[in-house]
């Protein structure tokens, strides 16, 4: 896999999950948040949509920039705290449903892709 392909696939995770949160925040709340923490209030939908908008923004930036080995390494390191977040809010404080753990799956996929992109970009020249 080329570094550029890995980067585009990382962007796809952001665009798919972020797009879902941006354009269908009520659906995300209903499917990804457990009943005790679920809210149909306007602000909850607004906050989820804002989260989605930021993810879509990053996905677009990942499409239009060119990452090097250091970019992939920094991105991989920056992902690590999100695994603690997923663990905490699924197992300790059960906010995320099993569907909400799509965030964990996306993070895991992106971590693998970051490793593949890092390895591929080590041999590429700009």
N, C-alpha and C positions, 0 to 999 in steps of 0.2 A: 504494500500500500504506500502511495506517495504521501509526503507531508501535506500537500495541498488537499488531497482526498480526506485525510484524517481531520484537517481543519474544517472542511466543508461538512463532514459528518457531525463534528462538534456543533457547528452552527445549526445544523438540522435539529439537533436535540433542543437547543434553545428556541428555535423558531416554532417547533411543534408544540412543546409543552408551554412555552411562553404565549404562543398564539392562542392556545386553549384558554389560558388564564385571562388573556386580554379580551378575547371576543366572547367567551362564555363563562364569566366568573361565577355565576350562580351554579352552573354545572360542576365546576371545580369544588365549590363549597359543599354541594350536595354529595358528591362522590368521593371526595378526598379527605373530608373532615368528619370526625366522629360526632355523633348526635350531641353529646354534652357541650361541645365547643362550636357547634354550627350556629350561624346567625344568618338571617335573611335581611338584616339591616342594610341600608344603603351603603354605609361606611365599610362594611365587610366586603361587599361586591366591589366597591371603589378600591379598597386596599389590594384585593386579589388582582384586579385589572391593572393597577399600578405595578405590581410585582411582574405581571405578564408583559407589560410594556417595557420594563427594564430588560427582561429576558430577550424579548424580540430585538431591542436595540443592540444588545450584545451579539445576538445571532447575526444581525446585519453587519456589524463591524467585523465579525469573524469571517464573513464572506468577502469583504472588500479590502482586507489587509492581508499582508503576507507574514506568517509567523516563521520564526527561526527556532533553532533548538532551545534557546533560552526562553522564548515565548511559551513553548510547550511545557518546559520544566516549571516555570512560574505558574502557569495555569494549573498544572497537576498539583503543585503544592497548595495553591489557593483553594482547590477543591476539598482538601482533606478535612477542614472543619465542618463541612456540610455533612460528612458521614456521621460525625458526633451529633449534629442537629437531627438527622434522620433517626438515629438510634434513640436519642432522648425523647423525641416527640412521637415515636411509635411505641416504644417499649416502656419507658419510664412514665411519661405523661402522655397517655394515648390520644393525641390530637389527630394524627394521621391514620387513615384507614389503610387497608392493603392497597387500594387504588392510589391513595396518597403517597404510597411508597414507590410510585412511578418516579418520584423525585430521586429516590435512592438508585433506582435502576438507571435513570438518566445520568446521574453522577458516576456510577460505576462504568457505564459505557464510555463516558467522556474521559474518565481516568485512563482506561485502556487505550482509547484513541490518542490521548495526549502522549502516552508512552510510545505508541507506534509512530506518531508524528515526530516526536523527539528523535527516535532512532533513525527514521527516514531522513530527517533534516540534517543530521550529523554528516551525511555524505553529500548533501547538496550544496551548491554554491549559489549566491544571489545573482 
